[in-house]
């Protein structure tokens, strides 16, 4: 399974787990935000451990977009 298939599978599964609120499109948006934050957090961890370069981290951020919380976190730890 490639990364887009994994992402779509996660969004579908997690979006369906929101049983009461939010529903529909809001559930999808919440699952999308949760997934993006997990990917960004994992990429920060890999960068700090030296497993990926700063250029790779920036490429991941550009591909995923940076949620406000992730941007604040990166500023606090001195990455941005």
Z-matrix of the N, CA and C atoms (Angstrom, degrees):
N
C 1 1.449
C 2 1.531 1 107.53
N 3 1.323 2 117.33 1 126.89
C 4 1.472 3 119.52 2 178.61
C 5 1.534 4 109.91 3 -82.02
N 6 1.315 5 116.29 4 176.14
C 7 1.468 6 120.21 5 -172.85
C 8 1.529 7 112.53 6 -64.92
N 9 1.317 8 117.85 7 -35.49
C 10 1.473 9 119.25 8 178.57
C 11 1.527 10 111.09 9 -68.88
N 12 1.323 11 116.88 10 -38.54
C 13 1.464 12 119.99 11 177.36
C 14 1.525 13 110.19 12 -66.27
N 15 1.343 14 116.78 13 -40.77
C 16 1.466 15 120.24 14 177.92
C 17 1.525 16 110.01 15 -62.51
N 18 1.326 17 116.31 16 -42.17
C 19 1.467 18 121.09 17 179.83
C 20 1.524 19 110.40 18 -63.00
N 21 1.323 20 116.85 19 -48.46
C 22 1.465 21 120.49 20 -179.79
C 23 1.528 22 111.50 21 -62.05
N 24 1.333 23 116.16 22 -41.00
C 25 1.469 24 120.56 23 178.67
C 26 1.526 25 110.32 24 -62.62
N 27 1.340 26 116.26 25 -44.76
C 28 1.462 27 120.38 26 179.07
C 29 1.527 28 110.64 27 -61.73
N 30 1.331 29 116.40 28 -47.20
C 31 1.464 30 119.83 29 -177.89
C 32 1.516 31 111.64 30 -61.88
N 33 1.324 32 116.91 31 -41.06
C 34 1.457 33 120.23 32 179.54
C 35 1.531 34 110.53 33 -66.10
N 36 1.330 35 116.40 34 -46.54
C 37 1.464 36 120.19 35 -178.54
C 38 1.523 37 111.26 36 -66.30
N 39 1.326 38 117.29 37 -48.45
C 40 1.460 39 120.70 38 -177.20
C 41 1.522 40 111.28 39 -69.47
N 42 1.321 41 117.33 40 -37.87
C 43 1.458 42 120.27 41 177.86
C 44 1.520 43 112.04 42 -61.68
N 45 1.335 44 116.93 43 -34.57
C 46 1.463 45 120.16 44 179.40
C 47 1.523 46 112.05 45 -75.95
N 48 1.327 47 118.02 46 -14.37
C 49 1.460 48 120.77 47 179.91
C 50 1.525 49 112.60 48 -80.91
N 51 1.322 50 118.06 49 -14.86
C 52 1.456 51 120.65 50 175.92
C 53 1.531 52 107.21 51 -78.90
N 54 1.316 53 116.39 52 94.65
C 55 1.457 54 120.20 53 -170.42
C 56 1.526 55 113.66 54 -81.98
N 57 1.312 56 118.11 55 -41.98
C 58 1.441 57 119.44 56 -174.92
C 59 1.520 58 111.80 57 -99.64
N 60 1.302 59 116.33 58 -59.97
C 61 1.462 60 120.48 59 -178.76
C 62 1.497 61 107.40 60 -146.26
N 63 1.236 62 123.84 61 137.70
C 64 1.452 63 127.34 62 -3.28
C 65 1.529 64 111.67 63 -80.79
N 66 1.302 65 116.31 64 165.45
C 67 1.464 66 121.61 65 -179.70
C 68 1.518 67 110.28 66 -121.98
N 69 1.316 68 114.22 67 158.21
C 70 1.455 69 120.77 68 173.59
C 71 1.509 70 113.71 69 59.39
N 72 1.316 71 115.14 70 -123.73
C 73 1.448 72 121.22 71 -175.66
C 74 1.530 73 111.64 72 -62.67
N 75 1.321 74 117.40 73 -37.09
C 76 1.460 75 120.35 74 178.51
C 77 1.525 76 111.32 75 -64.77
N 78 1.323 77 117.24 76 -36.89
C 79 1.464 78 120.31 77 176.86
C 80 1.523 79 110.10 78 -64.42
N 81 1.312 80 116.72 79 -40.87
C 82 1.460 81 120.73 80 177.49
C 83 1.513 82 112.22 81 -64.40
N 84 1.330 83 116.26 82 -40.50
C 85 1.463 84 120.15 83 178.88
C 86 1.533 85 110.90 84 -66.13
N 87 1.330 86 116.74 85 -40.72
C 88 1.461 87 120.43 86 178.85
C 89 1.528 88 110.62 87 -64.77
N 90 1.329 89 116.85 88 -42.63
C 91 1.466 90 120.97 89 178.25
C 92 1.525 91 110.42 90 -65.02
N 93 1.320 92 117.56 91 -39.37
C 94 1.470 93 121.88 92 178.75
C 95 1.522 94 110.34 93 -62.48
N 96 1.314 95 117.20 94 -45.79
C 97 1.462 96 121.34 95 179.90
C 98 1.532 97 110.59 96 -63.28
N 99 1.323 98 116.04 97 -43.14
C 100 1.460 99 120.95 98 178.80
C 101 1.533 100 110.90 99 -61.04
N 102 1.318 101 116.71 100 -43.80
C 103 1.465 102 121.43 101 179.37
C 104 1.527 103 110.84 102 -64.57
N 105 1.326 104 116.96 103 -46.36
C 106 1.465 105 121.19 104 -179.77
C 107 1.526 106 110.82 105 -59.52
N 108 1.324 107 117.02 106 -44.04
C 109 1.458 108 120.26 107 179.93
C 110 1.527 109 111.13 108 -64.52
N 111 1.319 110 117.39 109 -37.45
C 112 1.467 111 120.02 110 178.33
C 113 1.525 112 110.86 111 -65.12
N 114 1.327 113 117.39 112 -43.24
C 115 1.469 114 121.13 113 179.59
C 116 1.528 115 110.62 114 -65.70
N 117 1.316 116 117.56 115 -45.28
C 118 1.464 117 121.38 116 -179.99
C 119 1.525 118 110.28 117 -63.55
N 120 1.335 119 117.32 118 -43.96
C 121 1.461 120 120.87 119 179.17
C 122 1.521 121 111.06 120 -62.06
N 123 1.331 122 116.62 121 -42.10
C 124 1.467 123 120.25 122 178.06
C 125 1.525 124 110.71 123 -65.00
N 126 1.318 125 117.94 124 -39.58
C 127 1.466 126 120.15 125 179.87
C 128 1.532 127 110.82 126 -68.01
N 129 1.338 128 118.00 127 -35.85
C 130 1.469 129 120.93 128 175.17
C 131 1.521 130 109.92 129 -62.60
N 132 1.320 131 116.13 130 -44.50
C 133 1.460 132 120.86 131 178.83
C 134 1.532 133 111.16 132 -60.59
N 135 1.319 134 116.87 133 -43.72
C 136 1.468 135 120.63 134 178.35
C 137 1.526 136 111.47 135 -64.67
N 138 1.318 137 116.78 136 -38.27
C 139 1.464 138 120.64 137 177.84
C 140 1.527 139 110.75 138 -65.10
N 141 1.324 140 116.45 139 -46.03
C 142 1.468 141 119.99 140 -178.67
C 143 1.526 142 112.22 141 -66.07
N 144 1.325 143 117.36 142 -29.71
C 145 1.467 144 120.40 143 178.62
C 146 1.527 145 111.66 144 -84.18
N 147 1.341 146 116.97 145 -6.11
C 148 1.460 147 120.74 146 177.31
C 149 1.516 148 114.66 147 86.78
N 150 1.333 149 117.51 148 8.82
C 151 1.460 150 120.66 149 -178.02
C 152 1.530 151 113.20 150 -79.54
N 153 1.336 152 117.01 151 -24.63
C 154 1.463 153 120.19 152 175.16
C 155 1.523 154 108.55 153 -129.40
N 156 1.321 155 115.76 154 156.34
C 157 1.461 156 120.89 155 -178.97
C 158 1.531 157 110.68 156 -84.50
N 159 1.317 158 115.67 157 168.07
C 160 1.460 159 120.75 158 176.82
C 161 1.526 160 110.86 159 -62.23
N 162 1.339 161 116.58 160 -36.66
C 163 1.465 162 120.41 161 179.21
C 164 1.534 163 110.41 162 -63.77
N 165 1.344 164 117.05 163 -39.75
C 166 1.466 165 120.19 164 178.39
C 167 1.528 166 110.45 165 -66.85
N 168 1.334 167 116.62 166 -40.42
C 169 1.469 168 120.57 167 176.83
C 170 1.522 169 110.45 168 -60.55
N 171 1.333 170 116.59 169 -44.42
C 172 1.464 171 120.27 170 178.64
C 173 1.526 172 111.32 171 -64.25
N 174 1.346 173 116.92 172 -36.40
C 175 1.468 174 120.10 173 177.65
C 176 1.528 175 110.94 174 -65.75
N 177 1.320 176 116.69 175 -41.40
C 178 1.474 177 120.43 176 177.40
C 179 1.519 178 109.85 177 -62.93
N 180 1.328 179 116.63 178 -44.47
C 181 1.467 180 120.41 179 179.27
C 182 1.529 181 111.23 180 -61.90
N 183 1.328 182 116.61 181 -40.96
C 184 1.464 183 120.23 182 179.57
C 185 1.528 184 110.89 183 -66.56
N 186 1.320 185 116.52 184 -38.09
C 187 1.470 186 121.08 185 -179.24
C 188 1.524 187 111.67 186 -70.78
N 189 1.334 188 116.33 187 -42.13
C 190 1.460 189 120.73 188 -175.34
C 191 1.525 190 112.61 189 -87.78
N 192 1.332 191 116.56 190 -22.75
C 193 1.459 192 119.24 191 -168.64
C 194 1.523 193 106.62 192 80.71
N 195 1.292 194 117.56 193 153.31
C 196 1.463 195 119.84 194 -177.04
C 197 1.524 196 109.08 195 -113.33
N 198 1.341 197 117.44 196 111.19
C 199 1.454 198 119.16 197 173.82
C 200 1.529 199 110.53 198 -62.34
N 201 1.297 200 116.80 199 153.95
C 202 1.464 201 121.73 200 -177.32
C 203 1.529 202 111.98 201 -54.40
N 204 1.338 203 117.19 202 -41.17
C 205 1.460 204 120.78 203 -178.96
C 206 1.523 205 111.38 204 -62.99
N 207 1.336 206 116.65 205 -39.69
C 208 1.464 207 120.82 206 179.88
C 209 1.525 208 110.45 207 -68.99
N 210 1.316 209 116.74 208 -39.80
C 211 1.469 210 119.95 209 179.02
C 212 1.523 211 109.88 210 -63.65
N 213 1.324 212 117.73 211 -42.28
C 214 1.461 213 121.79 212 177.47
C 215 1.526 214 110.35 213 -62.63
N 216 1.320 215 117.53 214 -43.96
C 217 1.462 216 121.64 215 178.64
C 218 1.526 217 110.91 216 -60.19
N 219 1.323 218 117.18 217 -44.94
C 220 1.458 219 120.44 218 -179.65
C 221 1.528 220 111.56 219 -65.27
N 222 1.325 221 117.41 220 -35.26
C 223 1.466 222 119.82 221 176.86
C 224 1.530 223 110.49 222 -68.31
N 225 1.326 224 116.85 223 -40.46
C 226 1.463 225 120.65 224 -179.02
C 227 1.526 226 112.54 225 -64.03
N 228 1.331 227 117.21 226 -35.83
C 229 1.464 228 119.19 227 -178.22
C 230 1.522 229 112.28 228 -95.85
N 231 1.334 230 116.78 229 4.69
C 232 1.458 231 120.73 230 171.18
C 233 1.511 232 115.92 231 83.76
N 234 1.314 233 118.32 232 20.78
C 235 1.463 234 120.62 233 177.78
C 236 1.521 235 110.55 234 -82.73
N 237 1.317 236 117.22 235 -40.57
C 238 1.467 237 121.18 236 179.65
C 239 1.511 238 111.08 237 -96.72
